[in-house]
Amino acid sequence: MENLNPSIVLIFLGLIFITVELFLGVATGFDLLIAGIIFIISGIAGWTLNSFNISLSLVIALSFLYIVLGRKFVKSKLSIATKATNTNALMEKKGIVIKKITPDSPGQVKVEGEIWRAEASRSIDEGTEVVVQSVSGVTLKVS
């Protein structure tokens, strides 16, 4: 056991980091995966060259480079643009009246290619551009 190169410990730590990342999924933002790869590369380099100082230097240097340069890049590739879905996506959208709307009688509007039932507090003629103010069920409140 006294001939054990300490760089091998870094390799095992790297494998542990990667295993934990696999179980946690993207909850850590792949930071543990990157750390595991850094530890494995550093451990292999130190083991091959029989120098723990090289392993330690590589861990520090590669971790620093990842934090300063790589982390922002990785996070930007992992971020998912959120887009409102369903009725929330219609809020503040513009549409065209295709069937006259009166305060007493709902009409129809076309918003983003879809036809919706629409109500308004005033009369709005066909062909008029309107803005969606709220959504109630399948009815849009427009102005």
DSSP file (Angstrom, degrees, kcal/mol; ACC not computed):
  #  RESIDUE AA STRUCTURE BP1 BP2  ACC     N-H-->O    O-->H-N    N-H-->O    O-->H-N    TCO  KAPPA ALPHA  PHI   PSI    X-CA   Y-CA   Z-CA
    1    1 A M    >         0   0    0      0, 0.0     3,-1.5     0, 0.0     0, 0.0   0.000 360.0 360.0 360.0 -23.4    0.0    0.0    0.0
    2    2 A E  T 3   +     0   0    0      1,-0.3     0, 0.0     3,-0.0     0, 0.0   0.640 360.0  61.4 -74.7 -10.9    2.9    2.3    0.5
    3    3 A N  T 3  S+     0   0    0      2,-0.1     2,-0.3     0, 0.0    -1,-0.3   0.384  74.9 125.1 -90.9   3.8    3.7    2.3   -3.2
    4    4 A L    <   -     0   0    0     -3,-1.5     5,-0.0     1,-0.1     0, 0.0  -0.479  62.2-132.2 -68.3 122.8    0.3    3.8   -4.0
    5    5 A N    >   -     0   0    0     -2,-0.3     3,-2.0     1,-0.1     4,-0.5  -0.626   8.1-138.3 -75.3 126.8    0.6    6.9   -6.1
    6    6 A P  T >> S+     0   0    0      0, 0.0     4,-0.8     0, 0.0     3,-0.8   0.722  98.7  72.9 -61.1 -19.0   -1.5    9.7   -4.6
    7    7 A S  H 3> S+     0   0    0      1,-0.2     4,-1.4     2,-0.2     3,-0.3   0.790  85.7  65.1 -65.0 -25.9   -2.5   10.7   -8.1
    8    8 A I  H <> S+     0   0    0     -3,-2.0     4,-2.3     1,-0.2    -1,-0.2   0.842  93.1  61.1 -64.6 -32.3   -4.7    7.5   -8.2
    9    9 A V  H <> S+     0   0    0     -3,-0.8     4,-2.6    -4,-0.5    -1,-0.2   0.892 101.7  52.4 -60.3 -39.0   -6.8    9.1   -5.4
   10   10 A L  H  X S+     0   0    0     -4,-0.8     4,-2.5    -3,-0.3    -1,-0.2   0.890 107.0  52.4 -64.0 -38.6   -7.6   11.9   -7.8
   11   11 A I  H  X S+     0   0    0     -4,-1.4     4,-2.1     2,-0.2    -2,-0.2   0.933 111.4  46.0 -62.3 -45.7   -8.7    9.4  -10.4
   12   12 A F  H  X S+     0   0    0     -4,-2.3     4,-2.3     2,-0.2    -2,-0.2   0.894 111.5  51.9 -65.4 -39.6  -11.1    7.7   -7.9
   13   13 A L  H  X S+     0   0    0     -4,-2.6     4,-2.7     2,-0.2    -1,-0.2   0.912 108.7  51.9 -61.1 -41.6  -12.4   11.1   -6.8
   14   14 A G  H  X S+     0   0    0     -4,-2.5     4,-2.3     1,-0.2    -2,-0.2   0.911 109.2  49.2 -60.1 -43.7  -13.1   12.0  -10.4
   15   15 A L  H  X S+     0   0    0     -4,-2.1     4,-2.3     2,-0.2    -1,-0.2   0.880 110.8  50.6 -63.9 -37.9  -15.0    8.8  -10.9
   16   16 A I  H  X S+     0   0    0     -4,-2.3     4,-2.7     2,-0.2     5,-0.2   0.929 109.6  50.4 -65.1 -44.9  -17.0    9.5   -7.7
   17   17 A F  H  X S+     0   0    0     -4,-2.7     4,-2.4     1,-0.2    -2,-0.2   0.923 112.1  47.4 -57.8 -45.0  -17.9   13.0   -8.9
   18   18 A I  H  X S+     0   0    0     -4,-2.3     4,-2.1     2,-0.2    -1,-0.2   0.902 111.6  50.4 -65.2 -40.9  -19.0   11.6  -12.3
   19   19 A T  H  X S+     0   0    0     -4,-2.3     4,-1.7     2,-0.2    -2,-0.2   0.922 110.6  48.8 -62.9 -44.6  -21.1    8.9  -10.6
   20   20 A V  H  X S+     0   0    0     -4,-2.7     4,-2.3     1,-0.2     5,-0.2   0.911 109.5  53.4 -61.6 -41.6  -22.8   11.5   -8.3
   21   21 A E  H  X S+     0   0    0     -4,-2.4     4,-1.9     1,-0.2    -1,-0.2   0.893 105.6  54.1 -59.8 -40.2  -23.5   13.7  -11.4
   22   22 A L  H  < S+     0   0    0     -4,-2.1    -1,-0.2     1,-0.2    -2,-0.2   0.877 112.0  44.1 -62.2 -37.4  -25.2   10.7  -13.1
   23   23 A F  H  < S+     0   0    0     -4,-1.7    -2,-0.2     1,-0.2    -1,-0.2   0.843 117.4  44.0 -76.8 -33.4  -27.5   10.2  -10.1
   24   24 A L  H >< S-     0   0    0     -4,-2.3     3,-1.0     1,-0.2    -2,-0.2   0.686  93.3-158.2 -84.5 -18.4  -28.3   13.9   -9.7
   25   25 A G  G ><  -     0   0    0     -4,-1.9     3,-0.7     1,-0.2     5,-0.4  -0.474  61.7 -24.1  72.6-146.7  -28.8   14.7  -13.3
   26   26 A V  G >  S+     0   0    0      1,-0.2     3,-1.8    -2,-0.1    -1,-0.2   0.313 105.5 107.6 -85.1  11.4  -28.4   18.3  -14.4
   27   27 A A  G <  S+     0   0    0     -3,-1.0    -1,-0.2     1,-0.3    -2,-0.1   0.821  84.3  44.1 -58.5 -30.4  -29.2   19.6  -11.0
   28   28 A T  G X  S-     0   0    0     -3,-0.7     3,-1.3    -7,-0.2    -1,-0.3   0.418 113.9-117.8 -94.1   1.5  -25.5   20.5  -10.6
   29   29 A G  T <   -     0   0    0     -3,-1.8    -3,-0.1     1,-0.3    -2,-0.1   0.806  63.5 -67.5  68.4  28.8  -25.3   22.0  -14.0
   30   30 A F  T 3> S+     0   0    0     -5,-0.4     4,-2.4    -9,-0.1    -1,-0.3   0.552 104.0 126.9  67.5   9.7  -22.7   19.5  -15.0
   31   31 A D  H <> S+     0   0    0     -3,-1.3     4,-2.7     1,-0.2     5,-0.2   0.907  73.3  48.7 -63.0 -40.9  -20.2   21.0  -12.6
   32   32 A L  H  > S+     0   0    0      2,-0.2     4,-2.7     1,-0.2    -1,-0.2   0.871 109.7  52.7 -67.8 -34.8  -19.5   17.7  -11.0
   33   33 A L  H  > S+     0   0    0      2,-0.2     4,-2.4     1,-0.2    -2,-0.2   0.945 112.3  44.3 -62.8 -47.9  -19.0   16.0  -14.4
   34   34 A I  H  X S+     0   0    0     -4,-2.4     4,-2.7     2,-0.2    -2,-0.2   0.920 114.0  50.1 -63.4 -43.7  -16.5   18.7  -15.4
   35   35 A A  H  X S+     0   0    0     -4,-2.7     4,-2.7     1,-0.2    -1,-0.2   0.912 110.2  51.2 -61.1 -41.8  -14.8   18.4  -12.0
   36   36 A G  H  X S+     0   0    0     -4,-2.7     4,-2.5     2,-0.2    -2,-0.2   0.917 110.4  47.9 -61.2 -43.6  -14.6   14.6  -12.3
   37   37 A I  H  X S+     0   0    0     -4,-2.4     4,-2.8     2,-0.2     5,-0.3   0.915 111.5  50.9 -63.5 -42.6  -13.1   14.9  -15.8
   38   38 A I  H  X S+     0   0    0     -4,-2.7     4,-2.6     1,-0.2     5,-0.2   0.927 111.9  47.3 -60.2 -45.2  -10.5   17.4  -14.5
   39   39 A F  H  X S+     0   0    0     -4,-2.7     4,-2.7     2,-0.2    -2,-0.2   0.904 113.2  48.2 -64.6 -41.3   -9.6   15.1  -11.6
   40   40 A I  H  X S+     0   0    0     -4,-2.5     4,-2.7     2,-0.2     5,-0.2   0.944 113.5  46.1 -65.6 -47.3   -9.3   12.1  -13.8
   41   41 A I  H  X S+     0   0    0     -4,-2.8     4,-2.4     1,-0.2    -2,-0.2   0.930 116.3  45.8 -60.4 -45.1   -7.1   13.9  -16.4
   42   42 A S  H  X S+     0   0    0     -4,-2.6     4,-2.5    -5,-0.3    -1,-0.2   0.901 113.1  49.8 -65.4 -40.8   -4.9   15.4  -13.6
   43   43 A G  H  X S+     0   0    0     -4,-2.7     4,-2.5    -5,-0.2    -2,-0.2   0.912 111.5  47.8 -64.5 -42.8   -4.7   12.0  -11.9
   44   44 A I  H  X S+     0   0    0     -4,-2.7     4,-2.9     2,-0.2     5,-0.2   0.913 112.6  49.6 -64.6 -42.3   -3.7   10.2  -15.0
   45   45 A A  H  X S+     0   0    0     -4,-2.4     4,-2.2    -5,-0.2    -2,-0.2   0.936 114.7  43.8 -62.2 -46.0   -1.1   12.8  -15.9
   46   46 A G  H  <>S+     0   0    0     -4,-2.5     5,-2.7     2,-0.2     4,-0.4   0.875 115.0  48.7 -67.2 -37.2    0.4   12.7  -12.4
   47   47 A W  H ><5S+     0   0    0     -4,-2.5     3,-0.5     3,-0.2    -2,-0.2   0.923 112.5  48.1 -67.7 -44.6    0.3    8.9  -12.3
   48   48 A T  H 3<5S+     0   0    0     -4,-2.9    -2,-0.2     1,-0.2    -1,-0.2   0.900 120.1  37.6 -62.6 -41.3    2.0    8.6  -15.7
   49   49 A L  T 3<5S-     0   0    0     -4,-2.2    -1,-0.2    -5,-0.2    -2,-0.2   0.413 107.8-127.1 -91.7   1.9    4.7   11.1  -14.8
   50   50 A N  T < 5 +     0   0    0     -3,-0.5     2,-0.4    -4,-0.4    -3,-0.2   0.895  70.0 121.2  54.1  46.1    4.9    9.8  -11.2
   51   51 A S     >< -     0   0    0     -5,-2.7     4,-1.5    -6,-0.1     3,-0.2  -0.899  45.2-172.1-144.5 111.1    4.4   13.2   -9.7
   52   52 A F  H  > S+     0   0    0     -2,-0.4     4,-3.0     1,-0.2     5,-0.2   0.814  90.4  64.5 -68.3 -29.4    1.6   14.2   -7.4
   53   53 A N  H  > S+     0   0    0      1,-0.2     4,-2.5     2,-0.2    -1,-0.2   0.887 101.7  49.3 -60.6 -38.6    2.7   17.9   -7.7
   54   54 A I  H  > S+     0   0    0     -3,-0.2     4,-2.6     2,-0.2    -1,-0.2   0.924 111.4  49.7 -65.5 -43.6    1.8   17.8  -11.4
   55   55 A S  H  X S+     0   0    0     -4,-1.5     4,-2.5     2,-0.2    -2,-0.2   0.945 113.2  45.4 -58.2 -49.1   -1.6   16.3  -10.6
   56   56 A L  H  X S+     0   0    0     -4,-3.0     4,-2.3     1,-0.2    -1,-0.2   0.906 112.8  50.2 -63.5 -42.8   -2.2   18.9   -8.0
   57   57 A S  H  X S+     0   0    0     -4,-2.5     4,-2.8    -5,-0.2    -1,-0.2   0.906 111.7  48.8 -62.2 -42.1   -1.1   21.8  -10.3
   58   58 A L  H  X S+     0   0    0     -4,-2.6     4,-3.1     2,-0.2     5,-0.4   0.907 109.2  52.1 -65.7 -41.7   -3.3   20.5  -13.1
   59   59 A V  H  X S+     0   0    0     -4,-2.5     4,-2.1    -5,-0.2     5,-0.2   0.941 114.4  43.3 -58.7 -46.8   -6.3   20.2  -10.8
   60   60 A I  H  X S+     0   0    0     -4,-2.3     4,-2.3     2,-0.2    -2,-0.2   0.945 118.0  43.9 -65.0 -48.2   -5.8   23.8   -9.7
   61   61 A A  H  X S+     0   0    0     -4,-2.8     4,-2.5     2,-0.2    -2,-0.2   0.933 116.9  44.2 -65.3 -47.7   -5.1   25.2  -13.2
   62   62 A L  H  X S+     0   0    0     -4,-3.1     4,-2.5     2,-0.2    -1,-0.2   0.879 113.9  50.5 -67.6 -36.9   -7.9   23.3  -15.0
   63   63 A S  H  X S+     0   0    0     -4,-2.1     4,-2.7    -5,-0.4    -1,-0.2   0.923 111.3  48.8 -64.9 -43.2  -10.4   24.1  -12.3
   64   64 A F  H  X S+     0   0    0     -4,-2.3     4,-2.7    -5,-0.2     5,-0.3   0.931 112.0  48.7 -60.9 -46.1   -9.5   27.8  -12.4
   65   65 A L  H  X>S+     0   0    0     -4,-2.5     4,-3.0     1,-0.2     5,-1.4   0.904 112.1  49.2 -61.4 -41.4   -9.8   27.8  -16.2
   66   66 A Y  I  <>S+     0   0    0     -4,-2.5     5,-3.5     3,-0.2     6,-0.3   0.939 113.4  45.6 -64.0 -45.8  -13.1   26.1  -16.1
   67   67 A I  I  <5S+     0   0    0     -4,-2.7     5,-0.3     3,-0.2    -2,-0.2   0.920 121.6  37.5 -64.0 -43.4  -14.5   28.6  -13.5
   68   68 A V  I  <5S+     0   0    0     -4,-2.7    -2,-0.2    -5,-0.2    -3,-0.2   0.914 137.8   7.7 -76.8 -43.8  -13.2   31.6  -15.3
   69   69 A L  I  X5S+     0   0    0     -4,-3.0     4,-0.8    -5,-0.3    -3,-0.2   0.847 127.8  42.0-107.8 -47.0  -13.7   30.7  -18.9
   70   70 A G  I  ><S+     0   0    0     -5,-1.4     4,-2.8     1,-0.2     5,-0.2   0.822  99.1  65.5 -81.5 -32.7  -15.7   27.5  -19.3
   71   71 A R  H  ><S+     0   0    0     -5,-3.5     4,-2.9     1,-0.2     5,-0.2   0.906 102.3  48.8 -61.8 -43.8  -18.5   27.7  -16.7
   72   72 A K  H  > S+     0   0    0     -6,-0.3     4,-2.0    -5,-0.3    -1,-0.2   0.904 113.4  48.5 -62.2 -40.5  -20.2   30.6  -18.3
   73   73 A F  H  X S+     0   0    0     -4,-0.8     4,-1.7     2,-0.2    -2,-0.2   0.935 112.9  46.8 -64.3 -47.2  -20.1   28.9  -21.7
   74   74 A V  H  X S+     0   0    0     -4,-2.8     4,-1.5     1,-0.2    -2,-0.2   0.925 112.5  50.1 -62.2 -45.0  -21.4   25.6  -20.3
   75   75 A K  H  X S+     0   0    0     -4,-2.9     4,-1.6     1,-0.2    -1,-0.2   0.872 108.1  53.5 -63.0 -36.7  -24.2   27.4  -18.4
   76   76 A S  H  < S+     0   0    0     -4,-2.0    -1,-0.2     1,-0.2    -2,-0.2   0.862 109.9  47.8 -67.3 -33.2  -25.2   29.3  -21.6
   77   77 A K  H  < S+     0   0    0     -4,-1.7    -1,-0.2     1,-0.2    -2,-0.2   0.763 113.8  48.2 -76.2 -24.8  -25.5   26.0  -23.5
   78   78 A L  H  < S+     0   0    0     -4,-1.5    -2,-0.2    -5,-0.2    -1,-0.2   0.713  87.3 102.5 -87.3 -21.8  -27.6   24.4  -20.7
   79   79 A S     <  -     0   0    0     -4,-1.6     2,-0.6    -5,-0.2    -3,-0.0  -0.374  61.5-148.4 -68.8 140.4  -30.0   27.3  -20.2
   80   80 A I        -     0   0    0     -2,-0.1     2,-0.3     0, 0.0    -1,-0.1  -0.934  15.0-125.5-111.9 123.6  -33.4   26.7  -21.7
   81   81 A A        -     0   0    0     -2,-0.6     2,-0.4     1,-0.1    -2,-0.0  -0.510  26.5-138.5 -67.9 126.5  -35.3   29.7  -23.0
   82   82 A T        -     0   0    0     -2,-0.3     2,-0.4     0, 0.0    -1,-0.1  -0.729  20.0-172.3 -91.3 135.9  -38.7   29.8  -21.4
   83   83 A K        -     0   0    0     -2,-0.4     6,-0.1     0, 0.0     2,-0.0  -0.990  29.8-110.5-127.1 133.5  -41.6   30.6  -23.5
   84   84 A A        -     0   0    0     -2,-0.4     2,-0.3     4,-0.1     0, 0.0  -0.346  39.8-157.7 -61.2 140.4  -45.1   31.2  -22.2
   85   85 A T    >>  -     0   0    0      4,-0.0     3,-1.1    -2,-0.0     4,-0.5  -0.743  44.8  -1.1-119.6 168.2  -47.5   28.4  -23.2
   86   86 A N  G >4 S-     0   0    0     -2,-0.3     3,-0.9     1,-0.3     4,-0.3  -0.218 127.3 -13.7  55.8-137.1  -51.2   28.0  -23.6
   87   87 A T  G >> S+     0   0    0      1,-0.2     3,-1.5     2,-0.2     4,-0.5   0.786 130.1  66.7 -71.6 -26.8  -53.3   31.0  -22.8
   88   88 A N  G X4 S+     0   0    0     -3,-1.1     3,-0.8     1,-0.3    -1,-0.2   0.815  93.0  62.5 -62.3 -28.2  -50.4   32.9  -21.0
   89   89 A A  G << S+     0   0    0     -3,-0.9    -1,-0.3    -4,-0.5    -2,-0.2   0.679  97.2  59.2 -70.0 -16.4  -48.7   33.2  -24.4
   90   90 A L  G X4 S+     0   0    0     -3,-1.5     3,-2.2    -4,-0.3    42,-0.3   0.659  74.3 117.5 -87.7 -16.6  -51.6   35.2  -25.7
   91   91 A M  T << S+     0   0    0     -3,-0.8    42,-0.2    -4,-0.5     3,-0.1  -0.277  89.5   1.2 -58.1 132.2  -51.4   38.0  -23.1
   92   92 A E  T 3  S+     0   0    0     40,-2.2    -1,-0.3     1,-0.2     2,-0.2   0.538  97.9 139.9  67.5   9.0  -50.6   41.4  -24.8
   93   93 A K    <   -     0   0    0     -3,-2.2    39,-2.6    39,-0.1     2,-0.3  -0.532  51.1-123.0 -80.5 150.7  -50.6   39.8  -28.3
   94   94 A K  E     +A  131   0A   0     37,-0.2    18,-0.5    -2,-0.2     2,-0.3  -0.699  35.0 170.1 -93.5 146.5  -52.2   41.7  -31.1
   95   95 A G  E     -AB 130 111A   0     35,-2.6    35,-2.8    -2,-0.3     2,-0.4  -0.893  29.8-115.3-144.9 174.8  -55.0   40.2  -33.2
   96   96 A I  E     -AB 129 110A   0     14,-1.9    14,-2.7    -2,-0.3     2,-0.4  -0.959  27.2-121.5-119.3 133.2  -57.6   41.1  -35.8
   97   97 A V  E     + B   0 109A   0     31,-2.4    30,-3.4    -2,-0.4    12,-0.3  -0.591  31.2 173.0 -72.2 125.4  -61.3   41.1  -35.3
   98   98 A I  E    S+     0   0A   0     10,-2.5     2,-0.4    -2,-0.4    11,-0.2   0.540  72.9  34.6-110.7 -12.5  -62.9   38.7  -37.9
   99   99 A K  E    S- B   0 108A   0      9,-1.8     9,-1.5    26,-0.1    -1,-0.3  -0.965 101.9 -98.5-141.2 126.1  -66.4   38.9  -36.4
  100  100 A K        -     0   0    0     -2,-0.4     2,-0.4     7,-0.2    25,-0.2  -0.010  34.6-147.1 -47.7 138.8  -67.8   42.1  -34.9
  101  101 A I  B     +F  124   0B   0     23,-2.6    23,-3.1     6,-0.1    18,-0.1  -0.925  19.0 176.2-110.8 132.9  -67.6   42.4  -31.1
  102  102 A T        -     0   0    0      3,-2.6    18,-0.4    -2,-0.4     3,-0.3  -0.894  44.5-109.5-126.5 162.4  -70.2   44.3  -29.1
  103  103 A P  S    S+     0   0    0      0, 0.0    19,-0.1     0, 0.0    -1,-0.1   0.812 121.7  40.8 -59.7 -27.7  -70.6   44.6  -25.4
  104  104 A D  S    S+     0   0    0      1,-0.2    17,-0.0    15,-0.0    19,-0.0   0.666 119.9  41.9 -92.6 -18.6  -73.7   42.4  -25.6
  105  105 A S  S    S-     0   0    0     -3,-0.3    -3,-2.6    15,-0.1    -1,-0.2  -0.978  77.2-130.9-138.0 122.3  -72.5   39.9  -28.1
  106  106 A P        -     0   0    0      0, 0.0    13,-0.2     0, 0.0     2,-0.1  -0.306  26.1-171.3 -66.8 154.5  -69.1   38.2  -28.3
  107  107 A G  E     - C   0 118A   0     11,-2.6    11,-2.6    -5,-0.1     2,-0.4  -0.352  22.3 -93.8-122.0-153.9  -67.3   38.1  -31.6
  108  108 A Q  E     -BC  99 117A   0     -9,-1.5   -10,-2.5     9,-0.3    -9,-1.8  -0.983  27.8-171.4-134.3 145.5  -64.2   36.4  -33.0
  109  109 A V  E     -BC  97 116A   0      7,-2.4     7,-3.1    -2,-0.4     2,-0.6  -0.951  20.0-134.6-130.7 153.6  -60.5   37.4  -33.3
  110  110 A K  E     +BC  96 115A   0    -14,-2.7   -14,-1.9    -2,-0.3     2,-0.5  -0.945  26.9 177.3-109.6 117.9  -57.6   35.9  -35.0
  111  111 A V  E >   -BC  95 114A   0      3,-2.9     3,-2.0    -2,-0.6   -16,-0.2  -0.982  69.6 -18.8-124.7 121.3  -54.4   35.8  -32.8
  112  112 A E  T 3  S-     0   0    0    -18,-0.5    -1,-0.1    -2,-0.5     3,-0.1   0.877 129.2 -49.6  49.3  44.6  -51.2   34.2  -34.1
  113  113 A G  T 3  S+     0   0    0      1,-0.2     2,-0.4    -3,-0.0    -1,-0.3   0.406 117.9 106.9  83.0  -3.0  -53.1   32.2  -36.7
  114  114 A E  E <   -C  111   0A   0     -3,-2.0    -3,-2.9     2,-0.0     2,-0.5  -0.875  64.8-131.8-112.4 143.8  -55.8   30.9  -34.3
  115  115 A I  E     -C  110   0A   0     -2,-0.4     2,-0.3    -5,-0.2    -5,-0.2  -0.807  30.0-178.6 -95.7 130.1  -59.4   32.0  -34.1
  116  116 A W  E     -C  109   0A   0     -7,-3.1    -7,-2.4    -2,-0.5     2,-0.3  -0.910  33.2-109.9-126.8 151.6  -60.7   32.8  -30.6
  117  117 A R  E     -Cd 108 139A   0     21,-1.0    23,-2.9    -2,-0.3     2,-0.4  -0.614  46.0-164.1 -72.2 139.9  -64.0   33.9  -29.1
  118  118 A A  E     -Cd 107 140A   0    -11,-2.6   -11,-2.6    -2,-0.3     2,-0.3  -0.984  18.7-169.4-138.3 144.7  -63.6   37.5  -28.0
  119  119 A E  E     + d   0 141A   0     21,-2.7    23,-2.6    -2,-0.4     2,-0.3  -0.925   9.0 178.1-125.7 153.3  -65.4   39.9  -25.7
  120  120 A A        -     0   0    0    -18,-0.4    23,-0.1    -2,-0.3   -15,-0.1  -0.979  38.1-124.6-149.8 159.2  -64.9   43.6  -25.2
  121  121 A S  S    S+     0   0    0     21,-0.4     2,-0.3    -2,-0.3    22,-0.1   0.539  98.1  37.5 -83.0  -6.5  -66.4   46.5  -23.2
  122  122 A R  S    S-     0   0    0    -20,-0.1     2,-0.3   -19,-0.1    -2,-0.0  -0.892  99.0 -85.4-135.9 166.7  -67.1   48.5  -26.4
  123  123 A S        -     0   0    0     -2,-0.3     2,-0.4   -21,-0.1   -21,-0.2  -0.568  41.5-172.0 -74.9 135.2  -68.1   47.7  -30.0
  124  124 A I  B     -F  101   0B   0    -23,-3.1   -23,-2.6    -2,-0.3     3,-0.1  -0.990  13.9-138.3-132.9 124.1  -65.2   46.7  -32.3
  125  125 A D    >   -     0   0    0     -2,-0.4     3,-1.5   -25,-0.2   -28,-0.3  -0.316  33.3 -83.6 -79.4 160.5  -65.7   46.3  -36.1
  126  126 A E  T 3  S+     0   0    0      1,-0.2   -28,-0.2   -28,-0.1    -1,-0.1  -0.287 114.1  29.6 -58.4 145.0  -64.2   43.6  -38.3
  127  127 A G  T 3  S+     0   0    0    -30,-3.4     2,-0.3     1,-0.3    -1,-0.2   0.337  87.6 131.2  86.1  -7.0  -60.7   44.2  -39.5
  128  128 A T    <   -     0   0    0     -3,-1.5   -31,-2.4   -31,-0.1     2,-0.4  -0.586  59.3-123.0 -81.0 139.3  -59.8   46.3  -36.4
  129  129 A E  E     -A   96   0A   0     -2,-0.3     2,-0.3   -33,-0.2   -33,-0.2  -0.667  36.0-178.6 -81.2 134.6  -56.5   45.4  -34.6
  130  130 A V  E     -A   95   0A   0    -35,-2.8   -35,-2.6    -2,-0.4     2,-0.4  -0.839  22.0-132.1-128.6 165.9  -57.0   44.5  -30.9
  131  131 A V  E     -A   94   0A   0     -2,-0.3    12,-1.7   -37,-0.2     2,-0.4  -0.976  25.4-118.8-121.6 135.0  -54.8   43.6  -28.0
  132  132 A V  E     +E  142   0A   0    -39,-2.6   -40,-2.2    -2,-0.4    10,-0.2  -0.593  32.1 174.8 -74.1 122.8  -55.5   40.6  -25.7
  133  133 A Q  E     -     0   0A   0      8,-3.5     2,-0.3    -2,-0.4     9,-0.2   0.785  62.7 -14.4 -97.4 -36.6  -56.0   41.9  -22.1
  134  134 A S  E     -E  141   0A   0      7,-1.4     7,-2.8   -44,-0.1     2,-0.4  -0.974  56.8-129.2-159.7 169.2  -57.0   38.6  -20.4
  135  135 A V  E     +E  140   0A   0     -2,-0.3     2,-0.4     5,-0.2     5,-0.2  -0.994  16.4 179.9-130.2 132.7  -58.1   35.1  -21.0
  136  136 A S  E >   -E  139   0A   0      3,-2.9     3,-2.1    -2,-0.4     2,-0.4  -0.898  67.0 -55.4-133.2 103.8  -61.1   33.4  -19.4
  137  137 A G  T 3  S-     0   0    0     -2,-0.4   -50,-0.0     1,-0.3     0, 0.0  -0.522 120.4 -21.4  65.3-119.2  -61.5   29.8  -20.6
  138  138 A V  T 3  S+     0   0    0     -2,-0.4   -21,-1.0    -3,-0.1     2,-0.5   0.211 120.7  95.3-105.7  13.9  -61.7   30.0  -24.4
  139  139 A T  E <   -dE 117 136A   0     -3,-2.1    -3,-2.9   -23,-0.1     2,-0.4  -0.905  61.2-150.5-111.5 130.8  -62.7   33.6  -24.4
  140  140 A L  E     -dE 118 135A   0    -23,-2.9   -21,-2.7    -2,-0.5     2,-0.6  -0.799   8.5-142.9 -95.7 137.5  -60.3   36.5  -24.9
  141  141 A K  E     +dE 119 134A   0     -7,-2.8    -8,-3.5    -2,-0.4    -7,-1.4  -0.905  33.8 179.7 -95.6 119.6  -60.9   39.9  -23.4
  142  142 A V  E       E   0 132A   0    -23,-2.6   -21,-0.4    -2,-0.6   -10,-0.2  -0.774 360.0 360.0-122.1 163.2  -59.7   42.4  -25.9
  143  143 A S              0   0    0    -12,-1.7   -11,-0.1    -2,-0.3    -1,-0.1   0.277 360.0 360.0-144.7 360.0  -59.4   46.1  -26.3
